[in-house]
Amino acid sequence: MKSRLIVSVLITLALLTACKKKSQTEPEETYSILGEWSIIEFKQSMNNETTTLTESQLNESGMVWDLEFDEGQTFEQSSNMAGDGTLLTDTGTFATAGNQLTLVFETSLGLTITYDYSVARTQLNLTRSFPSPYGTVTVNPKFRRQ
């Protein structure tokens, strides 16, 4: 009798341990870059100095940088943050590969710019480094989905 009880317990334990519990971890969500985005923060670093403009500082200064990405792999950018502050609108095509976003501008002399990018819910983060006569410049604009 005692041996039957032990065998029953062993079989029950074997059945319970054989059934693996499903993972409780959520799959990592991926968010689309498609849609309209407006700048909420701008960081620029050069020679170990970083300047950050917050959303309120950008708004107070009248700075604009809007992006719109659509399903046809085209984009539109409106910004007054370069040059003399004139609002310029550019269009072009874009491609993503891994964490790289490449923008090919049709209206800015065929300019191509590649950023590291990430999308987290309603925020788009871009990062780009490039050489300048004063050293390497890194820009890190952040955008909010509209």
Residue pairs with C-beta under 8 A, 6 or more apart in sequence:
30 119
31 119
31 120
31 121
32 119
33 69
33 94
33 96
33 101
33 117
33 119
33 124
34 69
34 70
34 71
35 68
35 69
35 145
35 146
36 66
36 67
36 68
36 145
36 146
37 66
37 67
37 68
37 69
37 124
37 143
37 144
37 145
37 146
38 64
38 65
38 66
38 143
38 144
38 146
39 55
39 58
39 63
39 64
39 65
39 66
39 81
39 141
39 142
39 143
40 55
40 58
40 123
40 142
40 143
40 144
41 52
41 53
41 54
41 55
41 58
41 141
41 142
42 52
42 53
42 58
42 63
42 65
42 81
42 139
42 140
42 141
42 142
43 50
43 51
43 52
43 53
43 138
43 139
43 140
43 141
44 50
44 51
44 137
44 138
44 139
44 140
45 51
45 137
45 138
45 140
46 132
46 134
46 135
46 136
46 137
46 138
47 134
47 135
53 61
53 63
62 80
63 80
63 81
64 78
64 79
64 80
64 81
64 87
65 77
65 78
65 79
65 80
65 81
65 141
65 143
66 77
66 78
66 79
66 146
67 75
67 76
67 77
67 124
67 143
68 75
68 76
68 77
69 75
69 94
73 93
73 94
73 95
74 91
74 92
74 93
74 94
75 91
75 92
75 93
75 94
75 103
76 89
76 90
76 91
77 89
77 90
77 91
77 92
77 103
77 105
78 87
78 88
78 89
78 90
79 87
79 88
80 86
80 87
80 88
82 88
89 107
90 105
90 106
90 107
90 108
91 105
91 106
91 107
92 103
92 104
92 105
92 106
92 107
92 108
93 103
93 104
93 106
94 101
94 102
94 103
94 104
95 101
95 102
95 104
96 102
96 117
99 116
99 117
99 118
100 114
100 115
100 116
100 117
101 114
101 115
101 116
101 117
101 126
102 112
102 113
102 114
102 115
103 112
103 113
103 114
103 115
104 110
104 111
104 112
105 111
105 112
105 113
113 128
114 128
115 126
115 127
115 128
116 126
116 127
116 128
117 124
117 125
117 126
117 127
118 124
118 125
119 125
121 145
122 144
122 145
123 142
123 143
123 144
123 145
124 142
124 143
124 144
124 145
125 140
125 142
125 143
126 139
126 140
126 141
126 142
126 143
127 138
127 139
127 140
128 138
128 139
129 136
129 137
129 138
129 139
130 136
130 137
131 137
